[in-house]
Amino acid sequence: MHNEKMDYTNAKQLRLKAEEQLKKKGKRTDNPVVENDSKKLLHELLVHQIELEMQNEELRIAYETAETALKKYTILYDLAPMGYFTLDNNANIIELNFTGADILGDKRFSLTNSNLKLFITDDSLPVFNDFFRKVYTRHGKESCKVQLGSDNGPTCQVYMEGIVTGDDQKCLLSVIDISDFKN
């Protein structure tokens, strides 16, 4: 049923395919006892039923494909070994993954809508501000090293890379804890 690529939004193509399958099923609609209008109606209903079955199968396949993609995305984003953040143009955290939350020393749900600048040490804040300004003005990938610190834990040095998305002007930020690496 799904050997060839078919456009299920094209009514004419869908009808031809359904007519073809109706012939293969061998359902007869030419009973001489049934009037001509009834035969047409029965034929139309059978064709429409097959069209719906074909569309349903295509929707099922599309749903399974979407579910597979969602699982891959979830694993790739949420369980990545580096912190991923989505920031607005004021450095407020819109989204972050579990590693990002671990780096900041708090739970993910409580960090959403917090400003990332609150987690950057005073010494590193000018470096971060310069980096963040460049991300938005140069419209290319930028990077920096800063110290993060919070009330919940000790400071750590991180390497950040950021880029701004096209239409919605969000900053996509990756953060790696480099405290254990020697310079």
Backbone bond lengths (Angstrom), bond angles and torsions (degrees), N, CA, C in turn:
res aa  C-N    CA-C-N  psi(-1)  N-CA   C-N-CA  omega(-1)  CA-C   N-CA-C  phi
1 M - - - 1.439 - - 1.518 111.91 -
2 H 1.317 116.78 -25.40 1.460 119.75 -173.76 1.532 110.87 -121.06
3 N 1.335 117.16 31.47 1.456 120.70 -177.02 1.518 112.22 -72.12
4 E 1.325 117.42 -43.18 1.445 121.61 -176.46 1.522 110.03 -104.30
5 K 1.314 115.38 154.20 1.459 120.35 179.02 1.517 108.39 -76.64
6 M 1.317 116.40 128.55 1.446 120.49 -176.77 1.514 109.93 -134.66
7 D 1.326 115.69 144.42 1.452 121.21 177.06 1.524 108.08 -91.01
8 Y 1.323 116.80 105.31 1.462 121.40 -176.26 1.526 112.59 -77.80
9 T 1.313 117.04 -1.72 1.460 119.37 174.93 1.526 111.14 -95.16
10 N 1.336 117.76 -9.14 1.462 122.98 178.18 1.527 108.26 -87.27
11 A 1.332 116.59 105.84 1.469 121.64 -174.14 1.522 112.20 -62.11
12 K 1.308 117.39 -39.53 1.461 121.08 -178.27 1.527 110.85 -65.34
13 Q 1.325 115.91 -46.86 1.463 120.89 179.40 1.532 110.40 -64.73
14 L 1.306 117.11 -40.57 1.457 121.96 178.86 1.522 110.82 -63.08
15 R 1.314 116.40 -43.05 1.471 120.68 -179.92 1.523 111.14 -63.73
16 L 1.332 117.27 -45.20 1.471 120.39 179.41 1.527 110.98 -59.72
17 K 1.310 116.38 -42.34 1.466 121.03 179.66 1.533 109.93 -65.85
18 A 1.329 117.44 -40.98 1.464 120.89 179.31 1.525 110.82 -66.47
19 E 1.332 117.00 -40.77 1.473 121.03 177.14 1.530 109.74 -59.92
20 E 1.305 115.34 -42.89 1.466 120.87 179.74 1.526 111.06 -61.54
21 Q 1.333 116.43 -43.54 1.463 119.96 179.78 1.521 111.66 -69.61
22 L 1.312 117.39 -33.35 1.458 120.75 177.17 1.522 110.12 -63.29
23 K 1.312 116.76 -41.04 1.467 120.26 177.62 1.529 110.58 -63.85
24 K 1.345 116.64 -39.74 1.463 120.82 179.57 1.522 111.48 -64.97
25 K 1.336 116.71 -36.86 1.465 120.35 179.73 1.519 110.99 -70.14
26 G 1.312 116.64 -20.02 1.456 120.44 176.19 1.508 114.44 75.09
27 K 1.304 117.71 20.40 1.465 119.93 177.77 1.514 107.82 -73.85
28 R 1.289 115.22 123.76 1.463 120.08 -176.96 1.518 109.31 -92.72
29 T 1.317 112.93 137.55 1.461 118.57 177.08 1.528 110.32 -122.79
30 D 1.340 117.39 12.05 1.463 119.42 -174.74 1.523 112.32 -108.72
31 N 1.316 116.70 45.14 1.461 121.89 176.20 1.524 108.58 -72.00
32 P 1.340 118.84 122.15 1.464 119.93 -176.30 1.522 113.31 -64.20
33 V 1.338 118.26 -20.21 1.459 120.82 -179.76 1.531 110.48 -71.62
34 V 1.317 116.57 -33.60 1.460 122.00 -176.79 1.520 108.93 -77.46
35 E 1.309 116.08 137.65 1.460 120.37 178.86 1.520 110.07 -67.27
36 N 1.321 116.64 162.85 1.458 123.33 -176.69 1.525 111.82 -60.00
37 D 1.336 118.69 -43.97 1.464 121.46 179.65 1.515 111.81 -64.60
38 S 1.299 116.95 -38.47 1.468 120.71 178.90 1.521 110.49 -66.31
39 K 1.336 116.20 -39.30 1.463 120.13 177.42 1.521 110.82 -61.70
40 K 1.340 115.48 -44.11 1.471 119.42 179.19 1.525 110.71 -62.82
41 L 1.318 116.19 -44.43 1.450 120.80 -179.07 1.528 111.51 -62.95
42 L 1.330 115.76 -45.10 1.462 119.77 178.14 1.520 110.45 -61.58
43 H 1.327 115.42 -44.23 1.464 119.51 178.69 1.534 110.50 -59.96
44 E 1.329 117.10 -46.39 1.462 121.74 179.75 1.528 111.36 -60.44
45 L 1.309 116.61 -42.79 1.471 120.49 179.20 1.521 111.46 -63.94
46 L 1.322 116.80 -43.06 1.463 120.09 178.88 1.523 111.37 -64.54
47 V 1.321 116.46 -42.70 1.465 119.90 177.63 1.524 109.89 -63.01
48 H 1.317 117.10 -44.74 1.463 120.58 179.78 1.529 111.26 -62.91
49 Q 1.314 116.71 -38.93 1.472 120.07 177.55 1.529 110.21 -60.32
50 I 1.318 116.79 -44.32 1.463 119.99 179.95 1.528 110.35 -66.80
51 E 1.329 117.77 -38.80 1.467 120.65 176.00 1.526 110.39 -58.22
52 L 1.317 116.25 -45.38 1.466 120.75 179.69 1.521 111.60 -64.66
53 E 1.315 117.76 -39.47 1.461 121.57 177.73 1.531 110.47 -63.19
54 M 1.328 116.52 -41.42 1.465 120.19 178.98 1.523 110.99 -66.30
55 Q 1.323 116.69 -42.95 1.463 119.95 178.04 1.522 110.97 -64.82
56 N 1.324 116.63 -39.31 1.459 120.71 178.46 1.530 110.95 -62.24
57 E 1.316 116.77 -42.16 1.469 120.77 178.46 1.533 110.51 -63.01
58 E 1.320 116.23 -42.54 1.465 120.11 178.71 1.532 110.68 -64.55
59 L 1.322 117.74 -39.98 1.469 121.14 176.70 1.526 111.47 -64.56
60 R 1.317 116.96 -39.67 1.466 121.01 178.25 1.533 110.22 -61.78
61 I 1.323 116.72 -44.30 1.465 120.86 179.08 1.526 110.56 -64.62
62 A 1.333 116.70 -42.64 1.464 120.50 178.71 1.529 110.90 -63.31
63 Y 1.325 117.02 -39.37 1.467 121.41 178.46 1.529 110.49 -63.54
64 E 1.331 117.01 -45.22 1.462 120.58 178.95 1.523 111.19 -62.62
65 T 1.328 116.88 -39.38 1.460 120.98 178.04 1.530 110.56 -64.50
66 A 1.318 116.71 -42.62 1.461 121.01 178.73 1.528 111.29 -64.94
67 E 1.323 116.89 -40.32 1.473 120.91 178.25 1.526 111.05 -63.25
68 T 1.326 117.15 -41.71 1.463 121.62 178.49 1.523 110.36 -63.60
69 A 1.329 116.90 -44.01 1.459 120.91 178.88 1.531 111.00 -63.51
70 L 1.334 117.15 -40.13 1.459 120.75 178.72 1.527 111.55 -63.19
71 K 1.330 116.66 -42.31 1.470 119.62 178.12 1.523 111.02 -62.27
72 K 1.341 116.97 -43.34 1.466 120.62 179.21 1.523 110.63 -63.34
73 Y 1.338 116.69 -44.62 1.454 120.82 179.40 1.527 110.87 -61.25
74 T 1.319 116.47 -44.08 1.457 120.89 -178.47 1.522 110.47 -61.45
75 I 1.308 116.82 -45.59 1.466 120.21 179.11 1.518 110.03 -64.58
76 L 1.334 116.58 -47.22 1.461 120.74 -177.75 1.522 112.21 -62.58
77 Y 1.319 117.57 -43.35 1.462 121.22 -176.39 1.526 111.87 -81.46
78 D 1.313 116.93 -57.59 1.463 120.47 -171.90 1.521 113.70 -68.89
79 L 1.308 117.81 -35.09 1.460 120.70 -173.72 1.524 113.62 -105.24
80 A 1.317 117.39 13.84 1.468 121.35 179.49 1.529 110.09 -63.08
81 P 1.334 117.46 149.61 1.469 120.47 -179.72 1.522 113.86 -77.68
82 M 1.324 118.32 2.03 1.461 121.17 175.63 1.523 108.97 -125.07
83 G 1.300 115.95 158.89 1.453 119.91 -179.82 1.518 110.88 -79.18
84 Y 1.314 115.08 131.33 1.471 121.45 174.54 1.520 108.29 -114.66
85 F 1.323 115.13 133.07 1.454 121.63 179.78 1.522 109.05 -132.41
86 T 1.314 115.84 147.26 1.457 122.40 166.68 1.514 105.69 -117.88
87 L 1.332 115.58 122.47 1.460 121.53 -175.85 1.525 110.32 -118.36
88 D 1.323 116.40 150.95 1.460 118.87 171.06 1.525 108.25 -86.10
89 N 1.325 117.81 -177.46 1.465 120.20 -175.14 1.531 113.66 -72.70
90 N 1.326 118.34 -1.69 1.469 122.16 173.73 1.528 111.94 -106.04
91 A 1.325 117.31 8.28 1.465 125.08 -178.88 1.525 112.90 72.59
92 N 1.331 116.97 21.00 1.465 120.07 172.86 1.524 109.03 -78.31
93 I 1.318 116.01 138.75 1.463 121.63 -177.47 1.520 109.07 -79.11
94 I 1.319 115.90 117.93 1.461 121.70 176.98 1.528 109.49 -91.25
95 E 1.328 115.75 -45.49 1.466 122.05 178.18 1.514 108.76 -143.03
96 L 1.325 116.08 154.90 1.449 121.85 173.16 1.516 109.08 -157.79
97 N 1.316 115.40 157.97 1.461 118.95 179.08 1.531 109.67 -95.89
98 F 1.335 115.68 -179.82 1.469 120.41 -176.61 1.532 111.93 -63.97
99 T 1.326 117.19 -39.24 1.464 120.01 179.97 1.523 110.63 -65.62
100 G 1.328 117.24 -39.08 1.467 120.72 175.86 1.520 111.39 -60.16
101 A 1.316 116.06 -41.62 1.464 120.08 177.86 1.523 110.77 -64.98
102 D 1.339 117.34 -40.15 1.467 120.93 177.85 1.527 111.19 -63.07
103 I 1.319 116.75 -41.84 1.466 120.50 179.72 1.532 110.12 -61.98
104 L 1.330 116.68 -38.30 1.470 119.89 179.83 1.526 112.47 -83.47
105 G 1.332 116.71 -8.77 1.462 120.58 173.95 1.511 115.56 78.36
106 D 1.327 117.85 30.47 1.455 120.30 -179.50 1.520 109.76 -148.94
107 K 1.313 116.24 176.59 1.460 122.19 177.59 1.525 109.67 -78.23
108 R 1.313 114.99 147.22 1.463 120.65 -176.39 1.526 112.67 -59.31
109 F 1.328 116.56 -46.22 1.471 119.32 -176.67 1.523 112.50 -64.02
110 S 1.331 117.63 -29.49 1.467 119.29 -178.92 1.531 112.34 -83.16
111 L 1.335 117.36 -14.08 1.467 120.54 179.65 1.527 113.07 -89.74
112 T 1.323 117.14 -20.03 1.458 120.26 178.96 1.529 109.33 -60.66
113 N 1.305 115.79 134.17 1.477 125.57 -177.92 1.529 113.26 76.54
114 S 1.336 117.73 2.41 1.466 120.23 172.88 1.523 108.40 -81.10
115 N 1.310 116.08 157.00 1.454 119.69 177.21 1.519 109.04 -90.83
116 L 1.324 116.63 128.42 1.467 120.95 -178.45 1.521 111.77 -61.53
117 K 1.319 117.60 -28.65 1.468 121.15 -179.50 1.530 112.17 -61.00
118 L 1.324 116.89 -24.60 1.470 120.10 178.47 1.526 112.21 -66.80
119 F 1.322 117.88 -18.82 1.463 122.71 -176.98 1.521 112.00 -100.68
120 I 1.309 117.79 -1.06 1.464 121.91 -179.36 1.522 108.55 -98.55
121 T 1.330 115.51 133.09 1.462 119.39 -177.69 1.524 110.18 -63.14
122 D 1.326 115.56 156.47 1.461 121.12 -178.78 1.525 111.66 -58.19
123 D 1.343 117.22 -37.97 1.462 121.19 -179.98 1.529 111.72 -64.89
124 S 1.311 117.26 -34.22 1.467 121.40 -176.56 1.525 113.73 -91.75
125 L 1.315 117.51 -10.11 1.465 120.07 -175.45 1.538 113.05 -59.48
126 P 1.342 120.10 -41.53 1.473 118.62 176.99 1.531 112.70 -61.81
127 V 1.323 117.17 -37.05 1.475 120.83 178.34 1.526 109.42 -65.20
128 F 1.326 116.65 -44.71 1.462 119.52 179.38 1.523 111.04 -64.54
129 N 1.324 117.68 -43.73 1.468 120.66 -179.42 1.533 111.24 -60.60
130 D 1.327 116.33 -40.80 1.461 120.71 177.81 1.535 110.18 -65.03
131 F 1.312 116.41 -45.61 1.478 122.32 176.77 1.529 110.76 -57.79
132 F 1.310 116.87 -47.72 1.463 121.49 -175.81 1.530 111.04 -66.91
133 R 1.341 116.25 -37.78 1.467 120.31 176.77 1.531 109.62 -63.68
134 K 1.319 117.78 -44.03 1.466 121.74 -179.90 1.530 111.50 -63.96
135 V 1.309 117.03 -37.97 1.466 120.19 179.40 1.521 109.78 -57.80
136 Y 1.326 116.41 -41.00 1.462 120.13 -177.24 1.528 113.76 -84.38
137 T 1.319 118.04 -25.13 1.472 118.41 -177.27 1.522 112.17 -94.09
138 R 1.302 119.14 -33.16 1.469 121.73 -177.62 1.526 113.04 -88.85
139 H 1.311 116.69 -17.19 1.471 122.39 178.95 1.527 112.44 53.09
140 G 1.301 115.24 40.69 1.457 121.96 175.08 1.510 108.89 -141.81
141 K 1.308 116.55 178.34 1.464 120.55 179.86 1.525 109.58 -74.10
142 E 1.308 115.25 132.90 1.469 122.71 177.93 1.523 108.05 -126.73
143 S 1.329 115.87 160.62 1.469 119.67 179.47 1.520 110.23 -145.32
144 C 1.338 115.27 160.45 1.462 121.29 176.89 1.520 109.28 -163.20
145 K 1.330 114.83 166.42 1.466 122.35 172.21 1.514 106.93 -117.87
146 V 1.330 116.25 131.11 1.460 121.32 178.79 1.522 109.57 -140.49
147 Q 1.308 114.65 164.91 1.468 122.01 174.57 1.522 108.41 -98.57
148 L 1.314 115.97 131.39 1.457 121.50 174.20 1.512 108.47 -106.43
149 G 1.299 115.79 145.57 1.454 120.88 175.84 1.510 109.60 -153.14
150 S 1.320 115.42 148.34 1.465 119.09 178.11 1.513 108.73 -144.51
151 D 1.321 115.16 169.68 1.454 119.99 177.98 1.528 111.17 -66.31
152 N 1.324 116.56 -26.31 1.466 121.50 -175.06 1.517 114.10 -84.41
153 G 1.325 118.47 -9.94 1.454 117.38 -177.09 1.507 112.63 -165.34
154 P 1.341 116.23 176.66 1.456 120.91 -179.08 1.531 111.07 -73.75
155 T 1.335 114.42 169.51 1.454 118.43 178.69 1.529 110.24 -76.83
156 C 1.326 114.69 156.95 1.463 119.94 174.67 1.515 108.06 -145.04
157 Q 1.327 115.44 149.53 1.456 120.02 177.15 1.518 108.19 -90.43
158 V 1.343 115.90 135.51 1.462 120.64 -179.21 1.517 110.03 -129.76
159 Y 1.326 113.93 153.26 1.457 122.44 172.33 1.516 106.42 -106.46
160 M 1.335 116.93 128.71 1.463 122.20 -178.60 1.514 110.34 -118.36
161 E 1.318 115.00 142.14 1.460 121.76 168.08 1.510 106.97 -129.19
162 G 1.329 115.57 137.25 1.451 119.51 -178.71 1.509 112.05 -141.18
163 I 1.319 114.30 153.91 1.458 121.88 176.33 1.524 107.40 -150.35
164 V 1.326 116.09 150.60 1.466 120.95 -179.56 1.521 108.63 -98.26
165 T 1.335 115.61 134.70 1.457 120.52 176.71 1.520 109.62 -74.24
166 G 1.304 116.33 158.87 1.457 122.14 -174.37 1.513 115.71 -62.09
167 D 1.308 116.87 -74.99 1.461 120.54 -169.01 1.520 114.75 -75.84
168 D 1.320 117.26 -45.86 1.468 118.46 -173.02 1.523 113.88 -89.75
169 Q 1.341 117.76 -1.97 1.459 122.91 174.87 1.526 113.34 56.13
170 K 1.331 116.45 38.95 1.459 121.53 174.88 1.519 108.49 -94.30
171 C 1.303 116.48 146.54 1.457 121.70 177.60 1.528 108.56 -94.16
172 L 1.334 115.58 121.42 1.462 121.25 173.96 1.512 106.87 -93.97
173 L 1.312 115.99 124.08 1.456 121.73 -171.30 1.516 110.21 -127.21
174 S 1.328 116.21 130.54 1.466 120.19 172.18 1.527 107.18 -111.39
175 V 1.317 115.71 139.35 1.465 121.56 -175.07 1.525 108.69 -132.14
176 I 1.330 115.57 128.70 1.463 121.79 179.04 1.517 108.40 -122.81
177 D 1.311 116.42 130.12 1.464 121.79 176.04 1.534 108.06 -75.97
178 I 1.329 116.38 115.85 1.461 120.94 -179.08 1.533 111.93 -111.82
179 S 1.328 116.90 19.49 1.463 121.44 -177.75 1.517 112.47 -58.82
180 D 1.309 117.54 -35.55 1.462 120.99 -176.11 1.523 113.94 -83.24
181 F 1.340 117.87 -8.00 1.458 121.60 179.55 1.518 109.12 -88.32
182 K 1.325 114.99 141.80 1.470 118.78 175.81 1.510 109.39 -88.70
183 N 1.323 116.06 143.88 1.478 120.21 -179.38 1.519 110.54 -71.21
